[in-house]
Amino acid sequence: CIRDRVLSDPMAAYDFTCKSNLVAIVTDGSAVLGLGNIGPRAALPVMEGKAVLFKTFGGVEAFPICISTQDTDLVVRLVETISPAFGGINLEDISSPRCFDIERRLTELLDIPVFHDDQHGTAVVTLAGLLNALKIVDRKLSEVKIVFNGAGASAIATAKILLEAGAQNIIVCDTKGAVFKGRSAGLNRIKEKLAAITNPERLQGSLSEVLKGAEVFIGLSGPGVLDRDMVKSMAPEPVVFAMANPDPEIHPQEAKAGGATVVATGRSDFPNQVNNCLAFPGIFRGALDIRARAINDAMNLAAAHAIAELVGQDLDPGHILPNAMDFRVPPAVAEATARAGLETGTARIDIDPERVGRHTREFIYDERLSPI
């Protein structure tokens, strides 16, 4: 019987149970986008919405797990104990710096993917958009000066993926100004690690000071921190990603008035929305279909390039990313993620990545599924 098969071979759970297509959306409600620390009950509708996106864009069954504690040890222990039922864990809306410890510890403990979407989903889509924005202004990622405002979970993850993709000169600013190695004030353990890999010239000062001459601004902070004059102080034809939600660091019309060539935000009512739903459904679909042990940097980078490439000939300053409702995206991301997972050895089964892409399209369009 099935019970005996799973008992003798734990991997048989992927063949005979819901594990192969089930993801836990885990939150403690401590950092819900635009709402802050609202707790697990108020976070539940947000997590249910996330589950709908998983199903709609990736055919992934996702279940909200809203935890009534913000104790890191308890969160880790609870997720560890429920993990046998799931093929992956999506951490969501957990405050920084706790989210880093929770993700790291769960990744070490579990043999299934653990993915903090506020970090890596944002990072993947930002990289995709920036790759295309730099094509428009004819610049290379390795040659531009990139200044971040915000040093939370999403900013740190985005800075790291840009470095993985080839960026050489990143300066991150927090409320005390530029983060640099040796700064005495306001550095926690996470920011100390960030300081060691960014700001190679150890620039000091406020955002307005270190932004001068930069080609790229990336905001993952709060409203109104960037103004027209600051954009004017940047290099010619600057790129501005103002992604604070619901109110961006600068409104697009103001950024354009300051000389910005490409402007992106996190909002759907402006062009170039940086939307995590371009990434996480396809990433999880690809990871689940190869029965991945983890989602690694190579898989995230592959997802970003797949998203960027779908813009194709339609690339222009107002169109650097696919629309959030573009159903070409999840199959392309799933295929790219699966291929990278296979190449880097995190997959448990050998499967043609193109088959993963076809499987994703079947989920999205008609649910007539072939075995995977």
N, C-alpha and C positions, 0 to 999 in steps of 0.2 A: 504494500500500500504506500501511498504518498508519504505518510508519517515515517515509515521505515526507510524510504529512499532518502529523505532529508536527514534523518538521524545518521545514516551511514555516510552521506555526502552532503555537507552543509551547503555547497554551491547549488544543489538541486532545488533549494528554496527559490532560486531565480527562475527555474523552469515551472514550478508547480504552485507558487504562491504569488501574492500581490507585490512581493519585494522588488521584482524587476522593474516596476513602473510606479513606485510609491516614494514620495519625498516628504519629509517632515519640514514644515515651515515653523521654525522655532524663534520665539521672541519673548522678552520680558517686558516689552512696552516702554523701555527706558529712553528711546530716541526715535520716536515716530516722526517721519518727515513732516515738517511744518507744524508739528504739534508738541514735540518734546516728550517729556517723561509723563505719559498718560496712563501707564500701567497696563496689565494684561487684558483686562475686560474691554477697555476702550480700544485697545489695539486689535481685538478680534475681527471687527469688520474689515480692517485694513488687510489683515492676513487672509481673510476669506476672498477679498478682491485679488490678492496675489495668487491664490489657488486657482481662480478663474483664468488668470493670465497663463499660468502653467498649462492648464488643460487646453485653452484655446490655441495657443501658439506652439505647443510642443507635445500635446497629447499626454502630458505627465499628470498623473493623479497626485495631488498634493494636499496635505492635511495640516491645518493650523494647530500648533502646540503652543499655547499662551501660558507662560509659567508665572506663578505668583510669588516669585522671589527674584531679587537682583543680586543675590550672593553668587559670586562666580563659581565657587566650588559646588554649590548645589545645582546650578544650571548644567555644569559639565557632567555631574553624576547622573542627573535625570536623563540627559540626552544619551549618555552612554548606555543606560539601562534599557531604554526603549529602542535603541538602534537596530536590534536584530530584525525588526519588522520592516525596515526601510532600506531602499537602495541608495539614498542620499539624504543629506541634511542641508537645508537652506537656512542659515542664520539671518535674522532680519531685525532691523531697528533696535539693536543693542548698543548702548552708549560706549564711547571711547574713553579710556583705553581698555576697558574690560573686554570689549569685543575681540581685541587682538589675542588676549590670553585664552579666551574661550575657544576661538578658532584653532589656535596653535595646539592647545591641549587635546581637543577633540580629534584633530588631524593625526596626532601621535597615537591616540587610543584606538581609533576606529579604522576598519578596513573598507570603508565606503567614503565617497566624496563628501567633504564638508566645505561649503561655499558661503561666504558672507557677502550677500549681494550688494549691500551698501558700499562695501569696499570694491569687490572685483567686478561686479556688474557695471558700476559707474566707470571703473578704470577701463574696461574693455571698450565700451561705447565711446568714451572720450578719446581713446587712442585712435579708434576708427575714424572719428570725425576730424581729429587733428591731422592724420595722415592725408586726408583729402583736402583739408584747408591749406596745408603746406604746398600741395600741388598747385593750387590756385595762385599762390603768391611766389611760386617757383623757389622754394627754400627746402633744405634738407633738415630732418629731425636732428641729426648729429651736429648741425651748425648753429641752431637757433638758441637764444637765451629765453628760457621759459620761467615765468614768475607765477607762483601760486599764492593765492590768499586763502588761508584756512589750512589747519594742520590736524584735522580730525581723521576719522577712519577712511573716508572716501578720498581725501586729498593725499594721504600717505600711500594708499594703494595705487592711486593714479600716478603719482610720482614714480613709484617703483616700476610700474609696467612701462612707463615712458623710458626709464633707464634701461630696462630689458630690451626695449625696441630700438635703442641706439642713441637716445638723448644723452648729451654730455654736460649740459649747463642748466641745471634746475636750481632755483632759489625758492624756498618755501617760507612764507610769512605767517606768523600768528599774531595774536593781539599785542605782543611785545616787539614786533618787527621781524626782521630776517632771522631765520634759524641758521646757526652756524656752529661749527665745532668749537667748543670752548666757551660758548655763551653761558654766563653764570645764572641768569634769571629765567625761570619758567620752563626748564627742560625736564620732562619726565623720561623714563627709560625708553619709551618708544621714540620720542623726539631726539634723544641722544643718538639712537641708531640712525634716524633720518639724517641728522646733521653730519654723520660720518660718510654718507654717500651722496650728499647734495652740496650745493654752494661751494664749488671748488676754489673760488677766489676769496671765500670767507667774507663776502660783502656784509656790511652791517647797516642798520638804519630802518626806517619805516618803509611801508609798501611804496609810497610815492617816490622815495629815494632810490630803492633798488630796481624799480620798474623802468627807470630811464634807459632808453636804448634797447629794451627787450622787444623781441619779435612776437612773443606769445604771452598772453595773460590767461590764467586758468583760475576761476573763482569757485570755491566750494566752501563758502563762508556765510555771509549775511548780506542784507540789502544795502545798497547805496555806498559801498566802500570805495568804489571807483568812480571818477568823474571825467568829464570831457577833457580837461587839461591834462590829466594823468595819461589818458590815451594819446594825446598829442605829443607827450614826452617820449613815447615809445618809438621804435624804429619805423621807417616808412612802411606802409601797408601792413599794419599789425593785425594779428588774429586775437580775438577776444572771446573766451568761453566764460560767460557769466551764468553760473549754474545754480546759484542759491534759489530755493523755492519757498514760497510762491513769488517772492520779489527778488529779482536778480541783483547782482552787485552793481550793474549799470543797465539801463534799458537800451535795447538795440539802437533806437534812433539817436540816443546820446552818444553811444559808442561810434556809430557811423559818422556823426557830426565831428567827433574827435579824430576821424581819419581811419577808423578800422575798416579793413577790407572784408573780413569774414567775422560774423558774430553768431555765436551759438548760445542757447540758454537751456534750461530744463523745462520750459513751458511749451505746451502744445499750440498756443495762439501766436507764437513767433516762429519764423523759419529756423531750421536747424535744431530741432529738439533733441537733446541728449537724453534718451529714454532707455532705462535698463531693460525694458521688455524686448529690445532688439537682441539682447545677449542671453539672459538666464534661461529662457525656455529651450533654446537650441543647445546651449552648453550642457544642460542637464540631460536632454534627450540623447545627445551623443555619448555622454558619460554613462548613462544607464544602459544604452545598447551595447557598449563594449564591456559592461560590468566593471567599470573602473574602480580602482582602489582609492583614487584621489583625482582632483582636478588640479593640474599643475600649471606652471607658468607657460609652458609651451602650448597647452590647450587654450589658455586665455589669449595668448598672442595670435594663435591661428583663428580664433573666433573674431578678433578685432579685424584682422586682414580680410576675412570673408565678408564681414559687414561693409567694410570700406569699398571692396571691389564691386559690390552690387550696385553702387551708384553709377559706375561706368561712364558712358557718354553724356549722361544728364548732369554731370558735375558742373556746378557754378556756385558763386558766393552765397546763394540762397538755398543750395541743395548739396550739402556735404555728407548727409546721412540718409539712408532709406527712411521712408515714413514708418511710423510705429505700427501701422496696419498693413505693411507690405509682407504678404505671406510667402514671398520668396526667401525671406531672411532665415526663419528657423531651420529649414532643410539645409541651407548652405552652411549655417553655423554648426548644426549637428554633425554634418559630414566632416567639416574642417576640424572640429573638436575630436571626433572619433579618430580621424587620421593621425592627429598629433598624439593622442593617447596611445594608439598602437605603436607609433614610432618611438615613444619614450618609455614604453614598457609598463604603463600603468593599467593596461587592459588585461582582463582575465580570459577573454576569448578572442580568437582571430576571426574578424569579419570584414568584408569589403566595405570601406567607408561610404562608397556610393550606395550601397544597400541601406545604410543608416539614413542617408538623405532621402531615399525613396520611402523608407519606413515612416519618416517624419511627415512627408507629404500625405501619405495615406492617413495618418492620424488627423492631420489638419483638415483634409478635404472630404473624406468620406468614411473613415473609420473601418474600411474593409482591409483588415490587417493581414499581412503575411507573417508567418512565424519569424522571429528574430533570434 
